[in-house]
Amino acid sequence: MRKLCLSNGLRLLIDKIPYAKSVSIGVMVHVGTKHETKETNGIAHFIEHLLFKNQLNFSNMYGNTYIEALGGKMNAFTGKELTCFHVQILSEHLKEAIRILKDMIFSFSISDADFDKEKQVVIQEIYRYQDNTLERVKIESLMQALGPCSYAFDILGTVSNIKSFTIDEVYNFYKKFYTPSNTVVSISGNIEENALIELIEMLESIPKGVIQKQTLSPVTFKGGFNYIHTADYQSHICFVFPGVSSKTPMRDYYAYFILNHLLGGGRNSRLNQTLREEKGLVYSVYSQTIIFEEIGVLRVIASTSEDNLKKVYDTIISIIKDIKENGFTLDCQGRLFFPQNRRFKIPQKDLSLILLFFFLEPLFP
């Protein structure tokens, strides 16, 4: 893989695959929920939507319409720390795709009509997630675990915020972050050297802009308890533990992922084997790592019926206590169980807090 830093600060990653017939392109801009305030929460995701409504400088078409007309596909997502636009297209259309992405992402020419319509689209997206109790549990678990910091905000924002945004307010936020020096472009596929020279020239023509430094609120892990109740078929329990950030040394980083896989990241994990295969209490139980620049968490989520709720709760607590006290072990077939010799110990400081529970029916009257 080649790594290039262009004269305007944009970083370009090239992964040449000579036998490929297509290319995949990603444009990652370092902006997300982390960079918002309570009043602007949801604006980064809203901008992602709006840029699909940008009028291209060389055409009256929208970017995704143009890409699909060339036989490609385009999509995007907003996260806590970055916004990503990605395209997959035949190699022969690489130059055209980069030109479309450049115009679509690094200009802002949104009509008032598109601005107002896209507000309604995002509001409907918010409503969709509010109707999904499991998604509400996931979203609110971070809010409870991380407190008032911007990492805890919902990526979609609030309906009241979306309604209140003006086009000038959105543009002022956009121009702070959508600059070449705040962007990484990655291209993977069959890329000819002559084409690469043209692509570099095209990307270097993007004006530098100025990134304004932003003071973020302190990020700390806080414990607590929250509760959601709705009329639903299943209840959901969510435990959140303090985890590792992206600044963690690589050795600890890999150990953390191994821990997650053994705990609940796979079908043979301790949680899945015990709760689903052995006891038949759940259809879905898993753990997942969430890693940010400043902080990280490890989350355990299980869904079950109301009558199984306390059994699932007690079993998860028991498994986690066993890991803390005895570590992971292997038998001669390599199957995980507790406790034996050959222990893989987890330091207590790494799994010391079980501080957040969400469910749809009360555990204790």
Stockholm file with secondary structure:
# STOCKHOLM 1.0

chainA/1-365         MRKLCLSNGLRLLIDKIPYAKSVSIGVMVHVGTKHETKETNGIAHFIEHLLFKNQLNFSNMYGNTYIEALGGKMNAFTGKELTCFHVQILSEHLKEAIRILKDMIFSFSISDADFDKEKQVVIQEIYRYQDNTLERVKIESLMQALGPCSYAFDILGTVSNIKSFTIDEVYNFYKKFYTPSNTVVSISGNIEENALIELIEMLESIPKGVIQKQTLSPVTFKGGFNYIHTADYQSHICFVFPGVSSKTPMRDYYAYFILNHLLGGGRNSRLNQTLREEKGLVYSVYSQTIIFEEIGVLRVIASTSEDNLKKVYDTIISIIKDIKENGFTLDCQGRLFFPQNRRFKIPQKDLSLILLFFFLEPLFP
#=GR chainA/1-365 SS CEEEECTTSCEEEEEECTTCSEEEEEEEESCSGGGCCTTTTTHHHHHHHHHTTCCCTTCSSCHHHHHHHTTCEEEEEECSSCEEEEEEEEGGGHHHHHHHHHHHHSCCCCCHHHHHHHHHHHHHHHHHHHTCHHHHHHHHHHHHHHTTSGGGSCTTCCHHHHHHCCHHHHHHHHHHHCSGGGEEEEEEECCCHHHHHHHHHHHHTSCCCCCCCCCCCCCCCCCCCCCCCCSCSCEEEEEEEECCCTTSCHHHHHHHHHHHIIIIISTTSHHHIIIIIITCCCSEEEEEEEECSSCEEEEEEEEECGGGHHHHHHHHHHHHHHHHHHCBEECTTCCEESSCSSCBCCCGGGGCCCCCCCCSSCSCC
#=GC SS_cons         CEEEECTTSCEEEEEECTTCSEEEEEEEESCSGGGCCTTTTTHHHHHHHHHTTCCCTTCSSCHHHHHHHTTCEEEEEECSSCEEEEEEEEGGGHHHHHHHHHHHHSCCCCCHHHHHHHHHHHHHHHHHHHTCHHHHHHHHHHHHHHTTSGGGSCTTCCHHHHHHCCHHHHHHHHHHHCSGGGEEEEEEECCCHHHHHHHHHHHHTSCCCCCCCCCCCCCCCCCCCCCCCCSCSCEEEEEEEECCCTTSCHHHHHHHHHHHIIIIISTTSHHHIIIIIITCCCSEEEEEEEECSSCEEEEEEEEECGGGHHHHHHHHHHHHHHHHHHCBEECTTCCEESSCSSCBCCCGGGGCCCCCCCCSSCSCC
//
